[in-house]
Amino acid sequence: MNALVALCHFCELHGPRTLFCTEALHPPSPSPSSQAGATVPGDRDVDRDGEGLTMRANSSATQRGEMCEGCRSLPASHPGFMSIDDETGIRFVSHQHPREPQLFSVVRQACVRSLSCEVTGDVCLPVYVCVSHTSHAPLLQTLTSECRHARVLMHFVHKVCPGREGPIFFGDEQHGFVFSHTFFIKDSLARGFQRWYSIVMVAMDRIYLINSWPFLLRHLQLTIQSLQSTALKVFDCEQGVCPQRAVRMNSVFSPAVFPHQRSGNAARSLTSLTQHPNLWASLHSSFSWLLKACGSRLTEKLLEGAPTEDTLVLIERQTEQEEEMSCWEGAEGGISKPQGHQLDSEAAHDEESPGPRFRSLRHLRQVLGAAEFRQVAWHVLMGNQVIWRGDDPGLIQSAFAVLKTLLPVGCVRSVPYSAHYEEAYKCNFLGLSPDVAIPAHVISSEFSVLVDVSSDAGCQSPPTEDNICSLYQFNMSSANTQPTDRGPTLLNKLEVALSNENLSVDVVSHCLLCLKEEWMNKVKVLFKFSKVDGRGREDTQKVLALLGTTGPGEEDNVRLLKFWMTGLSKTYKSHLMSAVRGGERSPSQ
């Protein structure tokens, strides 16, 4: 992520000032003169030392030349700080100002707006988007859509974002977009006993920065709270020694001495306010980590064409899990996580454990044998319950992992490893410990298959992926009497690919992916024709013939299509129903 983080301060003499800035230098690294060990050129320092002075109409030449302590973090001779990410080669460099003049101008404007324009109600300036409190999101969306290229009165923003402290988002395409969090630091010598600071993150990518809002807010608040709590201890200590409120009430005030009082009170630095000897090094670490974490938490993916059904289902499941977790976290009493999340955690742990594992469908076929593999795969494709029972959860999980690739994501309901039997409506993949008894109605059902995995006690070889056959025995049982050698067509084509040793595992995986997409398209046509349009049996049979699902294995093909229909995403179903309703209304319109 191309962004930088800066700490800004509002000086009573000089206005908004940039105190500390951390930027990421991507490889290939710039010239040695621009590395962290180099200093900023002297003429540039002179220009930067004068930033903000134009905001004061009545400034003397002597005051312009002065640089109070509170407006500087590191001296000009300081080499700055630098951290190197060994994985990416990115260098995180910190100094008082950015190295590049163009970045200096961008940060300078972000500093001014974060500490003046964007938090007051008496300035009119172009606003692209402003986001603060989540309760105002609809109002802000309206503001963004209606006033995107207009000049908006800031008193409106002031009403939406009450108070001076807190986060705000602003910016434009020319000067970049800014996430700013304004806060106060206690100071016993300042007016109002506090000084005004802000932390800004500047980036050109508006969408990326907005999507990072919760992450940035959470971690910047931790940094801010650390600074405020440290400064509060110093403030309480100083007030205990010499209460400034009483001193000020007893002092004589006159317009003649007021500028001198302001000049004296404006000199304290953040290091002095917090009494933190390694403050800037600590901020460098925090800002560097923030840039690295913010850049790696979101990744961009190029999607060619419309998203697949698997992608839509995964997005829907992720949304449901996040909503469920938020509900559980918000519940009172500290209730534990739902059972489904515990099972997923156990499965992840089992997959990481060492031991023999199935690597691919071809490997599973070699271990079970061609006939047994076809029987298990047939039950998977028909939507029957596939039960594996054994004392090695990792081996069972690896078997499920390769068998799940036969189905669309929406058709997979898995209980990785359980101490009791789960009904078929809850899961079509069930892993059981060896001592679990299976109900009699399941044993006698033709809609299930059981694979018992038992260890071979006579085997003395070390456990590896290549000697699974010598370590375990696989006993398969099912009450199904229907022959599985006719269909479905998808399984017949897959077995041809699996038996062809000239095709690599990756090629077979791509072949399976193409077959699944082909049959998922047939599922969509059948769903539209039978469920949405409500056509009769005769018309449906004609459609099946057009789809190429009749002939040998027709019964299995139809069962597969009906089962896969249950895995269609809610997004697709909703979109299809809306389109049909819109088409029905269009003639009358």
VOGU-3710 file (C-alpha; in Angstrom, 3 decimals, decimal comma):
1> mnalvalchf> 0,000/0,000/0,000  1,473/3,375/-1,040  0,746/5,489/2,024  2,481/7,404/4,777  1,674/8,222/8,402  2,391/11,543/10,084  2,012/13,047/13,537  0,868/16,669/13,423  0,690/19,424/16,057  -1,095/22,758/16,283
11> celhgprtlf> 1,352/25,371/17,519  -0,079/28,542/19,072  2,605/30,574/17,314  3,064/28,847/13,976  -0,206/27,031/13,388  -0,382/23,406/12,127  3,014/21,710/11,976  4,210/18,275/10,889  6,219/16,699/13,702  7,024/13,170/12,577
21> ctealhppsp> 6,466/11,255/9,356  6,938/7,592/8,406  6,923/6,514/4,758  7,557/3,241/2,942  10,276/3,072/0,289  9,647/0,159/-2,057  12,486/-1,676/-3,844  14,473/-0,924/-5,888  15,682/1,334/-3,151  16,410/4,982/-3,942
31> spssqagatv> 19,876/6,508/-4,081  22,002/6,428/-0,920  21,505/10,139/-0,413  17,800/9,572/0,175  18,245/6,728/2,676  17,422/7,074/6,334  20,991/7,907/7,215  21,037/10,998/5,001  19,852/14,351/6,208  17,435/16,662/4,527
41> pgdrdvdrdg> 19,170/19,393/2,516  19,665/22,610/4,400  17,754/24,852/2,012  14,735/22,546/2,249  14,923/22,699/6,038  14,812/26,472/5,887  11,654/26,353/3,802  10,048/23,761/6,027  10,918/25,588/9,208  8,779/28,412/7,934
51> egltmranss> 5,690/26,302/7,215  2,523/27,721/8,661  3,925/31,201/9,234  1,795/32,614/6,436  -1,275/31,878/8,567  -0,275/34,703/10,939  -1,005/38,115/9,536  1,013/39,996/12,152  4,300/38,133/12,451  7,589/39,800/12,990
61> atqrgemceg> 10,719/38,792/11,154  12,254/37,652/14,407  9,362/35,342/15,149  9,544/33,867/11,648  13,108/32,903/12,210  12,489/31,237/15,552  11,734/27,528/15,793  10,115/26,642/19,091  10,783/23,308/20,750  7,228/22,061/20,356
71> crslpashpg> 7,432/22,329/16,538  10,365/19,941/16,083  10,770/16,252/16,769  14,252/15,446/15,452  17,042/17,935/14,833  18,168/18,511/11,252  21,399/16,612/11,932  19,532/13,526/13,142  19,720/10,667/10,581  16,170/9,562/11,338
81> fmsiddetgi> 14,964/6,000/11,804  14,793/3,135/9,345  13,390/-0,394/9,493  13,702/-3,022/6,755  11,135/-5,708/6,026  13,177/-8,807/5,196  10,261/-10,457/3,363  9,493/-7,669/0,904  12,603/-5,492/1,050  10,476/-2,429/1,888
91> rfvshqhpre> 12,242/0,228/3,955  10,242/2,229/6,476  11,900/5,610/6,988  10,935/8,194/9,608  11,941/11,822/9,956  10,192/15,075/10,656  9,241/15,591/7,001  8,955/13,417/3,880  11,971/13,267/1,604  10,227/14,199/-1,623
101> pqlfsvvrqa> 9,028/17,810/-2,111  5,773/16,584/-3,654  5,021/14,378/-0,647  5,983/17,211/1,654  3,310/19,396/0,054  0,682/16,653/0,322  1,455/15,966/3,989  1,568/19,679/4,713  -1,945/20,184/3,339  -3,239/17,115/5,198
111> cvrslscevt> -1,755/18,531/8,400  -3,424/21,917/7,923  -6,807/20,437/7,090  -6,725/17,901/9,909  -6,023/20,586/12,535  -8,024/23,510/11,197  -10,310/23,323/8,151  -11,902/19,922/8,650  -12,927/20,488/12,276  -14,250/24,057/12,271
121> gdvclpvyvc> -17,486/25,500/11,016  -16,294/28,758/9,500  -14,439/27,525/6,403  -15,841/26,644/2,972  -13,742/24,227/0,913  -14,244/21,311/-1,501  -15,066/18,063/0,275  -14,955/14,765/-1,559  -16,112/12,433/1,164  -16,322/12,639/4,914
131> vshtshapll> -16,821/9,636/7,181  -16,940/9,734/10,958  -19,517/8,032/13,104  -21,174/4,913/11,728  -24,614/6,164/12,758  -24,283/8,924/10,154  -23,326/6,610/7,288  -26,554/7,069/5,230  -26,319/10,830/5,604  -22,686/10,833/4,546
141> qtltsecrha> -23,421/8,658/1,531  -26,030/11,173/0,445  -23,536/13,983/0,918  -20,947/12,123/-1,138  -23,318/11,335/-4,007  -24,952/14,745/-4,241  -22,006/17,030/-3,478  -19,062/15,125/-4,896  -17,777/18,012/-6,991  -19,342/20,912/-5,079
151> rvlmhfvhkv> -18,138/23,249/-2,380  -19,796/22,204/0,854  -20,141/24,376/3,958  -18,139/22,867/6,763  -20,748/23,654/9,394  -22,610/20,678/7,898  -19,560/18,492/8,513  -19,329/19,954/12,001  -22,869/18,791/12,726  -22,133/15,319/11,363
161> cpgregpiff> -18,804/15,066/13,243  -19,479/16,782/16,589  -16,490/17,795/18,666  -12,860/18,225/17,751  -11,547/14,847/18,845  -12,018/11,684/16,817  -11,541/10,296/13,296  -12,467/11,954/10,032  -11,922/11,181/6,346  -11,382/13,784/3,643
171> gdeqhgfvfs> -9,436/14,386/0,463  -9,547/14,567/-3,312  -7,888/12,995/-6,342  -5,274/15,725/-6,659  -3,960/15,943/-3,098  -4,725/12,417/-1,956  -7,122/11,063/0,641  -6,566/11,336/4,365  -7,657/9,359/7,388  -7,140/11,721/10,318
181> htffikdsla> -7,596/11,177/14,048  -7,459/14,338/16,151  -6,734/14,219/19,886  -5,538/16,321/22,825  -2,511/15,935/25,078  -2,597/17,334/28,608  -0,143/20,190/29,264  -0,139/22,123/32,515  1,366/25,193/30,824  -0,935/25,354/27,792
191> rgfqrwysiv> -4,108/27,363/27,381  -6,930/25,116/28,512  -4,274/22,747/29,908  -4,124/20,729/26,688  -2,503/20,794/23,269  -3,938/19,714/19,959  -2,440/16,853/17,897  -3,513/14,592/15,046  -2,278/11,425/13,344  -2,930/11,305/9,613
201> mvamdriyli> -2,566/8,528/7,052  -2,319/9,815/3,490  -2,896/7,615/0,418  -4,060/8,061/-3,156  -6,323/4,984/-3,049  -9,652/6,160/-1,654  -11,372/2,749/-1,648  -8,462/1,030/0,083  -8,281/3,699/2,764  -12,023/3,612/3,442
211> nswpfllrhl> -12,005/-0,195/3,666  -9,168/0,089/6,199  -11,188/2,450/8,420  -11,983/-0,020/11,274  -8,432/-1,382/11,284  -6,824/2,070/11,324  -9,210/3,406/13,953  -8,579/0,509/16,302  -4,786/0,651/16,165  -4,399/4,432/16,075
221> qltiqslqst> -6,573/4,694/19,163  -4,146/2,389/20,973  -1,234/4,676/20,095  -3,201/7,776/21,056  -4,347/6,314/24,364  -0,745/5,429/25,200  0,390/9,011/24,535  -2,499/10,508/26,481  -2,087/8,265/29,508  1,653/8,946/29,670
231> alkvfdceqg> 1,131/12,695/29,365  -1,632/12,604/31,985  0,783/11,188/34,565  3,233/14,009/33,874  0,396/16,545/34,037  -0,850/15,262/37,403  2,681/15,319/38,798  3,272/18,917/37,675  -0,094/20,076/38,987  0,654/18,471/42,319
241> vcpqravrmn> 3,873/20,481/42,605  2,510/23,787/41,269  -1,203/24,083/40,438  -1,323/26,303/37,375  -4,990/27,216/37,628  -4,419/29,155/40,855  -1,283/30,794/39,447  -3,139/32,029/36,405  -6,090/33,338/38,368  -3,748/35,355/40,568
251> svfspavfph> -1,585/36,670/37,711  -2,176/40,060/36,119  -3,498/39,889/32,579  -2,889/42,627/30,059  -2,801/42,750/26,248  0,823/43,828/26,376  2,102/40,699/28,124  -0,280/38,209/26,468  1,945/37,554/23,385  4,902/36,880/25,669
261> qrsgnaarsl> 2,828/34,473/27,737  1,804/32,596/24,577  5,397/32,485/23,368  6,556/30,985/26,635  3,820/28,392/26,758  4,303/27,237/23,146  7,815/25,895/23,594  7,157/22,488/25,185  7,762/19,431/23,017  5,822/16,181/23,008
271> tsltqhpnlw> 8,847/14,483/24,530  8,657/16,931/27,429  4,918/16,430/27,843  5,229/12,636/28,033  8,689/12,313/29,606  9,277/9,447/27,180  13,016/9,240/26,377  12,518/7,020/23,295  9,275/8,551/22,090  10,228/9,004/18,423
281> aslhssfswl> 11,775/5,567/18,104  8,605/4,084/19,602  6,417/6,046/17,181  8,600/4,884/14,294  7,981/1,267/15,285  4,237/1,829/15,630  3,889/3,692/12,327  6,082/1,202/10,453  4,050/-1,740/11,712  0,831/0,076/10,826
291> lkacgsrlte> 1,960/0,655/7,236  3,088/-2,942/6,839  -0,026/-4,462/8,430  -2,398/-2,166/6,585  -0,733/-3,005/3,288  -0,884/-6,773/3,806  -4,356/-7,181/5,323  -6,159/-6,477/2,036  -5,155/-7,837/-1,355  -6,504/-7,102/-4,783
301> kllegapted> -7,572/-9,966/-7,072  -8,329/-9,730/-10,755  -11,597/-11,463/-11,569  -12,115/-12,259/-15,228  -15,817/-12,309/-15,917  -18,600/-12,809/-13,400  -17,770/-14,470/-10,060  -18,361/-18,207/-9,864  -21,006/-19,803/-7,681  -18,310/-21,007/-5,307
311> tlvlierqte> -17,053/-17,429/-4,882  -20,556/-16,124/-4,180  -21,249/-18,875/-1,640  -17,939/-18,266/0,138  -18,697/-14,550/0,380  -22,153/-15,271/1,784  -20,785/-17,732/4,336  -18,090/-15,310/5,441  -20,693/-12,588/5,927  -22,913/-14,918/7,928
321> qeeemscweg> -20,010/-16,015/10,130  -18,982/-12,420/10,813  -22,536/-11,494/11,745  -22,844/-14,574/13,945  -19,558/-13,863/15,693  -20,501/-10,233/16,277  -23,757/-11,393/17,874  -21,909/-13,837/20,124  -19,319/-11,243/21,090  -22,055/-8,775/21,920
331> aeggiskpqg> -23,997/-11,262/24,048  -23,812/-10,852/27,802  -22,392/-13,460/30,098  -19,345/-14,418/28,023  -21,026/-17,259/26,161  -18,605/-19,531/24,308  -18,379/-19,729/20,524  -20,871/-21,822/18,567  -20,039/-25,457/18,026  -19,434/-24,967/14,312
341> hqldseaahd> -16,519/-22,633/14,945  -15,020/-25,029/17,454  -15,176/-27,828/14,900  -13,494/-25,651/12,275  -10,700/-24,832/14,709  -10,207/-28,510/15,519  -10,100/-29,348/11,821  -7,441/-26,740/11,163  -5,402/-28,135/14,048  -5,732/-31,682/12,751
351> eespgprfrs> -4,652/-30,694/9,237  -1,463/-29,176/10,616  -0,599/-32,257/12,691  2,040/-34,598/11,242  1,244/-38,026/9,840  0,108/-39,781/6,640  -2,319/-37,758/4,545  -4,162/-38,033/1,229  -2,678/-35,580/-1,256  -5,151/-35,686/-4,161
361> lrhlrqvlga> -8,069/-37,557/-5,688  -5,628/-39,722/-7,630  -3,786/-40,598/-4,419  -7,075/-41,485/-2,692  -8,063/-43,639/-5,678  -4,749/-45,476/-5,559  -5,132/-46,225/-1,838  -8,793/-47,286/-1,843  -8,757/-48,989/-5,201  -10,645/-48,000/-8,348
371> aefrqvawhv> -13,929/-49,750/-7,471  -14,075/-48,526/-3,872  -13,108/-44,993/-4,891  -15,875/-44,886/-7,487  -18,415/-46,016/-4,927  -17,377/-43,303/-2,446  -17,257/-40,633/-5,170  -20,700/-41,708/-6,417  -22,206/-41,216/-2,953  -20,514/-37,811/-2,706
381> lmgnqviwrg> -21,929/-36,626/-6,041  -25,423/-37,944/-5,236  -25,536/-35,991/-1,952  -25,529/-39,033/0,303  -23,868/-38,995/3,698  -20,231/-40,104/3,597  -19,000/-41,336/6,991  -15,362/-42,058/7,825  -14,608/-43,653/11,176  -11,105/-44,037/12,619
391> ddpgliqsaf> -8,616/-42,923/15,249  -6,604/-40,568/12,994  -8,538/-37,280/12,595  -5,861/-35,860/10,319  -6,150/-38,726/7,832  -9,947/-38,426/7,763  -9,718/-34,670/7,264  -7,344/-35,117/4,330  -9,802/-37,573/2,745  -12,629/-35,069/3,146
401> avlktllpvg> -10,464/-32,281/1,763  -9,953/-34,082/-1,557  -13,510/-35,447/-1,749  -14,987/-31,972/-1,237  -13,412/-30,868/-4,492  -15,983/-33,029/-6,294  -18,814/-30,734/-5,177  -19,711/-27,053/-5,406  -18,950/-25,218/-2,177  -22,646/-24,665/-1,503
411> cvrsvpysah> -23,277/-28,432/-1,373  -20,653/-29,140/1,298  -21,804/-29,541/4,910  -19,045/-31,052/7,017  -18,523/-32,136/10,610  -14,766/-32,832/10,634  -14,484/-35,145/13,634  -17,135/-35,862/16,226  -17,600/-38,005/19,308  -21,216/-38,785/18,375
421> yeeaykcnfl> -23,226/-39,352/15,240  -24,717/-36,353/13,396  -27,818/-36,699/11,219  -27,542/-36,440/7,445  -29,473/-33,173/7,261  -26,680/-31,537/9,262  -23,749/-32,864/7,274  -22,929/-34,940/4,229  -19,291/-35,400/5,395  -18,957/-36,863/8,881
431> glspdvaipa> -15,818/-37,954/10,686  -16,210/-40,165/13,761  -13,926/-41,597/16,407  -13,615/-45,408/16,242  -15,795/-46,119/19,289  -18,861/-44,218/18,023  -21,878/-46,412/17,342  -23,852/-45,623/14,186  -27,657/-45,921/14,418  -29,263/-48,934/12,760
441> hvissefsvl> -31,414/-46,846/10,425  -28,242/-45,277/9,013  -26,537/-48,629/8,519  -29,542/-49,935/6,606  -30,011/-46,760/4,561  -29,021/-46,678/0,901  -28,278/-42,961/1,216  -25,050/-43,385/3,169  -21,679/-45,062/2,922  -19,344/-45,969/5,782
451> vdvssdagcq> -15,560/-46,204/5,526  -13,957/-47,809/8,587  -10,249/-47,003/8,953  -8,365/-49,436/11,163  -4,678/-49,490/11,951  -2,487/-52,398/10,901  -0,822/-53,504/14,131  1,822/-55,555/12,296  3,252/-52,638/10,344  6,640/-51,488/11,651
461> spptednics> 7,503/-48,856/9,001  7,463/-45,155/9,930  4,257/-43,311/8,985  4,548/-41,478/5,652  2,155/-40,503/2,863  3,486/-43,279/0,625  2,766/-46,202/2,944  -0,839/-45,470/3,946  -1,860/-48,868/2,543  0,537/-50,652/4,877
471> lyqfnmssan> -0,497/-48,587/7,904  -4,274/-48,734/7,563  -7,033/-50,990/6,322  -10,136/-49,472/4,717  -13,433/-51,369/4,983  -16,347/-49,913/3,026  -20,025/-50,729/3,576  -23,292/-49,402/2,199  -26,866/-50,664/1,880  -27,148/-49,177/-1,595
481> tqptdrgptl> -28,007/-51,797/-4,225  -28,110/-49,481/-7,222  -25,194/-50,010/-9,624  -22,724/-47,166/-9,608  -20,891/-48,007/-12,846  -23,309/-46,265/-15,237  -23,204/-42,669/-14,183  -23,121/-39,835/-13,568  -21,410/-38,569/-16,697  -19,199/-36,198/-14,683
491> lnklevalsn> -17,751/-39,103/-12,692  -17,121/-41,146/-15,852  -15,123/-38,306/-17,420  -13,229/-37,671/-14,189  -12,151/-41,288/-13,889  -10,772/-41,187/-17,415  -8,578/-38,268/-16,380  -7,548/-39,901/-13,098  -6,531/-43,139/-14,791  -4,405/-41,317/-17,376
501> enlsvdvvsh> -0,955/-41,226/-15,773  0,288/-38,831/-18,463  -1,861/-36,100/-16,901  -0,386/-34,414/-13,848  -2,363/-33,766/-10,673  -2,686/-30,066/-11,569  -4,087/-30,899/-15,000  -6,627/-33,265/-13,429  -7,635/-30,515/-10,988  -8,252/-28,096/-13,858
511> cllclkeewm> -10,182/-30,779/-15,698  -12,406/-31,294/-12,641  -12,914/-27,540/-12,335  -14,098/-27,341/-15,954  -16,447/-30,280/-15,454  -17,956/-28,700/-12,348  -18,504/-25,380/-14,155  -20,124/-27,206/-17,074  -22,557/-29,060/-14,836  -23,220/-26,030/-12,656
521> nkvkvlfkfs> -24,374/-24,193/-15,777  -26,754/-27,062/-16,452  -27,992/-26,778/-12,876  -28,755/-23,084/-13,395  -30,730/-23,811/-16,568  -32,719/-26,548/-14,839  -33,401/-24,325/-11,825  -34,643/-21,495/-14,032  -36,804/-23,836/-16,090  -38,332/-25,980/-13,338
531> kvdgrgredt> -38,321/-23,838/-10,178  -38,670/-20,295/-11,483  -40,795/-20,833/-14,589  -42,667/-23,812/-13,115  -42,697/-25,925/-16,296  -44,218/-29,412/-16,290  -42,498/-32,792/-16,335  -42,718/-33,205/-20,107  -41,075/-29,869/-20,820  -38,444/-30,543/-18,181
541> qkvlallgtt> -37,561/-33,834/-19,892  -37,006/-31,992/-23,166  -34,653/-29,566/-21,428  -32,703/-32,457/-19,887  -32,296/-33,935/-23,353  -30,984/-30,607/-24,664  -28,541/-30,468/-21,742  -27,128/-33,878/-22,683  -28,084/-35,595/-19,443  -30,282/-38,359/-20,898
551> gpgeednvrl> -29,180/-41,787/-22,057  -26,922/-44,113/-20,006  -26,700/-42,885/-16,432  -29,664/-40,516/-16,859  -31,043/-41,265/-13,390  -27,719/-40,453/-11,769  -27,346/-37,288/-13,851  -30,772/-36,043/-12,749  -30,004/-36,822/-9,092  -26,738/-34,918/-9,377
561> lkfwmtglsk> -28,460/-31,896/-10,925  -31,149/-31,814/-8,245  -28,596/-32,141/-5,441  -26,339/-29,458/-6,875  -29,355/-27,193/-7,199  -29,385/-26,961/-3,382  -25,910/-25,430/-3,507  -26,812/-22,410/-5,621  -25,984/-19,140/-3,923  -28,689/-16,962/-2,415
571> tykshlmsav> -27,339/-14,090/-4,486  -27,947/-15,933/-7,743  -31,420/-17,097/-6,737  -32,422/-13,626/-5,615  -31,056/-12,032/-8,776  -32,845/-14,573/-10,972  -36,179/-14,095/-9,220  -35,867/-10,310/-9,460  -35,050/-10,514/-13,153  -38,043/-12,760/-13,801
581> rggerspsq> -40,400/-10,452/-11,913  -39,021/-7,479/-13,814  -39,572/-9,290/-17,105  -43,136/-10,097/-16,141  -43,862/-6,425/-15,399  -42,153/-4,984/-18,456  -44,946/-5,717/-21,014  -47,510/-3,826/-18,918  -45,151/-0,920/-18,546
//
